[in-house]
Amino acid sequence: MVQRMSMLKILVLAIGEINLGLRIEQVHRVMVHPAVFGQKGERLGVTEVDAQAVTVVDVQRQIAPHLVAVQPSYLVLGRGRGGELYGLPLALAPILVEVPLTQVRALPDSYRRNERLGIASHVAIVQHEEQNLTLFLVDLDRLVDPISTSSTRG
């Protein structure tokens, strides 16, 4: 009897050389980038989607501040565990990949305290179009304050 491997569907968000991933269950919608209100040059802004205020997080500013800011074309809306929607602006369209569950590893807490990639909870290396992609899976609840939010273990 052939056993079927458990797979995760991950939406890949390319930001420079770094690939972030969102589990498809977390993705609310991918849309054309709307107007975002807030201080120019700040990491956080706000927009309105379906009569609801959504926090927009400029993850490029956090994880790749050396990159020249590019006008985003897309906004990926993800829902955190508490139900809050977060928007992640992207210049390039996200792609969908399937990742074997056996390839996903939890990041150590010491790595998660890293200011730059503190928003990631897990990592996976997957084959896509004849190249390996390292995916850092985003913990949406750490987007706004990745350093002071700590995981609890019991």
FIBAZA-97097 format. One line per 10 residues: number of its first residue (from 0); their letters; for each residue x, y, z of N, C-alpha, C. Coordinates in Angstrom, 2 decimals. Example, Ala and Ser with C-alpha at 12.3 -4.5 7.8 and 13.67 -1.06 7.14 Angstrom:
0> AS> 13.19,-5.69,7.80,12.30,-4.50,7.80,13.20,-3.30,7.80; 12.85,-2.25,7.08,13.67,-1.06,7.14,12.90,0.03,7.87
END
This chain:
0> MVQRMSMLKI> 0.85,-1.18,0.00,0.00,0.00,0.00,0.89,1.25,0.00; 0.59,2.20,-0.83,1.36,3.43,-0.94,0.82,4.46,0.04; 1.74,5.02,0.86,1.35,6.07,1.79,1.49,7.42,1.12; 0.51,8.27,1.31,0.56,9.62,0.75,1.26,10.54,1.73; 2.23,11.32,1.24,2.97,12.24,2.08,2.11,13.45,2.40; 2.13,13.87,3.67,1.40,15.07,4.07,2.10,16.30,3.51; 1.33,17.16,2.88,1.88,18.36,2.24,1.20,19.60,2.82; 1.98,20.68,2.89,1.45,21.99,3.24,1.43,22.85,1.98; 0.36,23.58,1.78,0.32,24.55,0.68,0.77,25.88,1.26; 1.80,26.45,0.62,2.42,27.67,1.11,2.39,28.73,0.00
10> LVLAIGEINL> 1.96,29.93,0.34,2.04,31.06,-0.57,3.39,31.72,-0.34; 4.21,31.79,-1.39,5.57,32.32,-1.29,5.57,33.81,-1.64; 6.13,34.61,-0.74,6.23,36.05,-0.90,7.71,36.38,-1.06; 8.12,36.71,-2.26,9.53,37.01,-2.52,9.81,38.47,-2.20; 10.78,38.67,-1.32,11.19,40.02,-0.95,12.71,40.05,-1.07; 13.17,40.58,-2.18,14.60,40.53,-2.47,15.04,39.09,-2.59; 16.09,38.74,-1.85,16.63,37.38,-1.86,15.95,36.48,-0.84; 15.04,37.03,-0.06,14.39,36.28,1.01,12.99,35.87,0.58; 12.65,34.61,0.86,11.32,34.10,0.55,10.56,33.84,1.85; 9.50,34.60,2.05,8.62,34.36,3.18,7.50,33.46,2.71
20> GLRIEQVHRV> 6.90,32.75,3.63,5.79,31.87,3.28,4.65,32.02,4.25; 3.44,31.92,3.72,2.23,31.89,4.53,1.49,30.60,4.22; 1.09,29.86,5.26,0.24,28.70,5.02,-1.05,29.18,4.36; -1.50,28.44,3.39,-2.68,28.87,2.62,-3.89,29.09,3.52; -3.95,28.37,4.65,-5.06,28.55,5.60,-5.04,29.94,6.23; -3.89,30.58,6.25,-3.77,31.92,6.85,-4.12,33.02,5.85; -4.11,32.71,4.57,-4.31,33.73,3.54,-5.80,34.02,3.38; -6.12,35.28,3.56,-7.50,35.73,3.39,-7.77,36.10,1.94; -6.79,36.82,1.33,-6.97,37.28,-0.04,-5.66,37.87,-0.56; -5.49,37.80,-1.88,-4.42,38.53,-2.56,-5.12,39.52,-3.46
30> MVHPAVFGQK> -4.73,40.78,-3.38,-5.45,41.82,-4.12,-4.47,42.85,-4.69; -4.99,43.67,-5.57,-4.21,44.80,-6.08,-3.94,45.72,-4.90; -2.73,46.24,-4.84,-2.33,47.08,-3.71,-3.17,48.35,-3.65; -3.88,48.57,-2.55,-4.70,49.77,-2.40,-3.88,50.93,-1.82; -4.52,52.06,-1.66,-3.89,53.19,-0.98,-3.66,52.81,0.48; -2.48,53.17,1.00,-2.14,52.90,2.40,-1.88,54.24,3.07; -2.44,54.40,4.25,-2.32,55.65,4.98,-1.38,55.49,6.16; -0.61,56.50,6.43,0.34,56.49,7.53,1.52,57.38,7.17; 2.49,57.39,8.05,3.68,58.22,7.84,4.54,57.61,6.74; 4.93,58.41,5.77,5.81,57.92,4.71,7.13,57.45,5.32
40> GERLGVTEVD> 7.57,56.29,4.89,8.82,55.74,5.40,8.67,54.91,6.67; 7.48,54.82,7.21,7.26,54.01,8.42,6.97,52.56,8.02; 7.21,51.66,8.96,7.00,50.23,8.71,5.53,49.84,8.74; 4.70,50.59,9.47,3.28,50.27,9.59,2.42,51.34,8.94; 1.33,50.89,8.33,0.34,51.77,7.76,-1.02,51.13,7.96; -2.03,51.74,7.39,-3.37,51.18,7.50,-4.10,51.40,6.18; -4.95,50.45,5.84,-5.79,50.57,4.66,-7.17,50.04,5.02; -8.11,50.23,4.13,-9.46,49.73,4.34,-9.76,48.67,3.31; -10.24,47.53,3.80,-10.65,46.42,2.94,-12.00,45.94,3.43; -13.00,45.98,2.55,-14.35,45.53,2.91,-14.86,46.20,4.18
50> AQAVTVVDVQ> -14.70,47.52,4.25,-15.15,48.33,5.38,-14.48,47.94,6.71; -13.28,47.39,6.63,-12.52,47.01,7.82,-11.12,47.61,7.71; -10.64,48.20,8.81,-9.28,48.72,8.84,-8.31,47.55,8.95; -7.25,47.59,8.13,-6.25,46.52,8.09,-4.88,47.14,8.31; -4.10,46.56,9.23,-2.73,47.00,9.45,-1.87,46.48,8.30; -1.15,47.39,7.65,-0.24,47.02,6.56,1.18,47.10,7.10; 1.92,46.00,6.94,3.28,45.90,7.47,4.26,45.84,6.31; 5.14,46.83,6.23,6.16,46.85,5.19,7.30,45.93,5.62; 7.14,44.63,5.30,8.15,43.66,5.74,9.48,43.86,5.03; 9.46,44.44,3.84,10.73,44.71,3.15,11.59,45.65,3.98
60> RQIAPHLVAV> 11.00,46.65,4.57,11.74,47.62,5.40,12.40,46.91,6.58; 11.75,45.85,7.09,12.29,45.14,8.24,13.33,44.10,7.84; 13.04,43.27,6.85,13.93,42.15,6.57,14.98,42.44,5.51; 14.75,43.47,4.69,15.72,43.81,3.64,15.81,45.31,3.48; 16.22,46.02,4.53,16.25,47.48,4.48,17.24,48.04,3.45; 18.18,47.22,3.01,19.18,47.65,2.02,18.60,47.74,0.61; 17.43,47.11,0.38,16.83,47.15,-0.95,16.19,48.51,-1.22; 16.26,48.93,-2.46,15.57,50.15,-2.86,14.07,49.88,-2.77; 13.35,50.80,-2.17,11.90,50.64,-2.05,11.27,50.61,-3.44; 10.43,49.62,-3.65,9.74,49.44,-4.93,8.25,49.62,-4.69
70> QPSYLVLGRG> 7.58,50.26,-5.61,6.13,50.44,-5.47,5.45,49.07,-5.50; 4.76,48.69,-4.45,4.10,47.39,-4.43,2.93,47.34,-5.41; 2.72,46.16,-5.97,1.61,45.93,-6.88,0.51,45.10,-6.24; 0.89,44.31,-5.22,-0.05,43.38,-4.60,-0.07,43.59,-3.09; -1.18,43.18,-2.50,-1.29,43.16,-1.05,-1.83,41.79,-0.68; -1.05,41.06,0.10,-1.49,39.76,0.60,-2.11,39.99,1.97; -3.35,39.59,2.13,-4.03,39.71,3.42,-3.98,38.38,4.13; -3.44,38.40,5.33,-3.38,37.19,6.15,-4.08,37.42,7.46; -4.63,36.34,8.00,-5.37,36.45,9.26,-4.57,35.76,10.38; -4.29,36.52,11.43,-3.59,35.99,12.60,-4.50,35.12,13.44
80> RGGELYGLPL> -3.93,34.49,14.46,-4.71,33.59,15.33,-5.86,34.31,16.02; -5.67,35.59,16.34,-6.72,36.35,17.00,-7.77,36.88,16.05; -7.63,36.61,14.75,-8.61,37.05,13.76,-8.26,38.36,13.07; -7.21,39.06,13.57,-6.84,40.33,12.95,-6.25,40.11,11.56; -6.64,40.99,10.62,-6.08,40.94,9.28,-4.83,41.80,9.21; -3.80,41.28,8.54,-2.57,42.01,8.28,-2.34,42.03,6.78; -1.87,43.15,6.27,-1.55,43.26,4.85,-0.05,43.29,4.65; 0.43,42.50,3.69,1.85,42.46,3.35,1.99,42.90,1.90; 2.58,44.08,1.65,2.74,44.57,0.29,3.86,43.83,-0.45; 3.63,43.56,-1.74,4.59,42.86,-2.57,4.72,43.52,-3.92
90> ALAPILVEVP> 5.94,43.54,-4.45,6.15,44.03,-5.81,5.86,42.94,-6.83; 6.17,41.67,-6.47,5.97,40.55,-7.38,4.80,39.70,-6.92; 4.11,39.08,-7.85,2.99,38.22,-7.51,3.48,37.02,-6.69; 2.74,36.65,-5.66,3.14,35.48,-4.88,2.91,34.20,-5.69; 3.62,33.13,-5.30,3.42,31.84,-5.95,3.00,30.81,-4.91; 2.32,29.78,-5.35,1.86,28.72,-4.47,2.73,27.49,-4.67; 3.24,26.94,-3.57,4.04,25.71,-3.63,3.49,24.73,-2.61; 3.78,23.47,-2.85,3.46,22.43,-1.88,4.76,21.98,-1.23; 4.73,21.90,0.08,5.92,21.56,0.86,5.62,20.31,1.67; 6.46,19.28,1.53,6.27,18.10,2.38,6.42,18.50,3.85
100> LTQVRALPDS> 5.51,18.04,4.66,5.53,18.37,6.09,6.86,17.95,6.72; 7.48,16.91,6.19,8.76,16.44,6.72,9.89,17.42,6.47; 9.70,18.41,5.59,10.73,19.39,5.27,10.63,20.67,6.11; 9.62,20.75,6.96,9.38,21.96,7.76,10.00,21.78,9.15; 10.79,22.77,9.56,11.46,22.73,10.86,11.14,24.00,11.65; 10.89,23.83,12.94,10.67,24.98,13.83,12.00,25.71,14.00; 11.94,27.02,13.98,13.15,27.82,14.23,13.36,27.92,15.74; 14.61,27.84,16.18,14.89,27.99,17.61,14.50,29.39,18.10; 14.13,29.47,19.38,13.76,30.76,19.96,14.87,31.79,19.81; 16.12,31.36,19.93,17.23,32.30,19.81,17.26,32.93,18.42
110> YRRNERLGIA> 16.92,32.17,17.40,16.87,32.70,16.04,15.66,33.61,15.88; 14.57,33.24,16.51,13.34,34.04,16.40,13.48,35.39,17.07; 14.44,35.53,17.96,14.67,36.84,18.59,15.49,37.75,17.68; 15.92,37.22,16.54,16.66,37.99,15.54,15.74,39.11,15.05; 16.21,40.32,15.12,15.39,41.47,14.74,14.90,41.39,13.30; 15.74,40.89,12.42,15.41,40.90,11.00,14.38,39.85,10.61; 14.56,38.62,11.04,13.63,37.55,10.67,12.85,37.02,11.86; 12.65,37.85,12.85,11.90,37.46,14.03,10.44,37.16,13.75; 9.97,37.49,12.57,8.58,37.22,12.21,8.37,35.77,11.76; 9.46,35.03,11.58,9.36,33.65,11.10,9.28,32.67,12.27
120> SHVAIVQHEE> 8.48,31.62,12.10,8.36,30.59,13.12,8.99,29.27,12.68; 8.99,29.02,11.37,9.50,27.76,10.82,10.28,28.05,9.55; 11.06,27.06,9.12,11.81,27.18,7.88,11.65,25.87,7.11; 11.68,25.98,5.79,11.62,24.79,4.92,12.45,25.07,3.68; 13.09,24.04,3.18,13.82,24.15,1.92,13.09,23.26,0.93; 12.63,23.86,-0.17,11.84,23.13,-1.16,12.41,23.35,-2.55; 12.13,22.39,-3.40,12.53,22.48,-4.80,11.41,23.19,-5.57; 11.79,24.22,-6.33,10.81,24.92,-7.16,11.51,25.37,-8.43; 10.98,24.95,-9.57,11.54,25.31,-10.87,13.05,25.10,-10.93; 13.46,23.90,-10.56,14.86,23.46,-10.64,15.82,24.24,-9.73
130> QNLTLFLVDL> 15.31,24.85,-8.71,16.18,25.50,-7.73,15.61,25.30,-6.33; 16.49,25.35,-5.35,16.05,25.25,-3.96,15.62,26.61,-3.45; 14.49,26.63,-2.78,14.01,27.85,-2.14,14.02,27.63,-0.63; 14.60,28.56,0.10,14.49,28.54,1.55,13.32,29.42,1.91; 12.33,28.83,2.56,11.12,29.56,2.93,11.10,29.78,4.43; 10.93,31.02,4.84,10.73,31.35,6.24,9.24,31.56,6.44; 8.61,30.66,7.19,7.16,30.72,7.38,6.83,31.78,8.42; 5.97,32.69,8.02,5.64,33.87,8.83,4.64,33.51,9.92; 4.92,34.00,11.11,3.97,33.97,12.22,3.29,35.33,12.20; 2.08,35.39,11.67,1.40,36.67,11.48,1.24,37.45,12.79
140> DRLVDPISTS> 1.14,36.75,13.89,0.96,37.44,15.16,2.24,38.12,15.65; 3.37,37.87,15.00,4.64,38.53,15.35,4.98,39.66,14.38; 4.13,39.92,13.41,4.44,40.94,12.41,4.62,42.33,12.99; 3.76,42.71,13.88,3.76,44.08,14.38,4.87,44.29,15.41; 5.13,43.29,16.24,6.14,43.42,17.30,6.91,42.10,17.42; 7.78,41.80,16.44,8.43,40.50,16.41,9.39,40.21,17.55; 9.94,41.22,18.17,10.97,40.97,19.17,10.37,40.73,20.55; 9.40,41.53,20.94,8.89,41.39,22.30,7.85,40.29,22.43; 7.29,39.81,21.32,6.34,38.72,21.38,7.13,37.44,21.54; 6.83,36.68,22.57,7.59,35.45,22.76,6.68,34.25,22.70
150> STRG> 7.21,33.15,22.25,6.42,31.93,22.21,6.36,31.36,23.62; 5.26,30.71,23.92,5.11,30.11,25.22,5.19,28.60,25.07; 5.91,28.02,25.98,6.06,26.56,25.97,5.65,26.05,27.34; 4.97,24.94,27.34,4.51,24.46,28.62,4.87,23.08,28.92
END
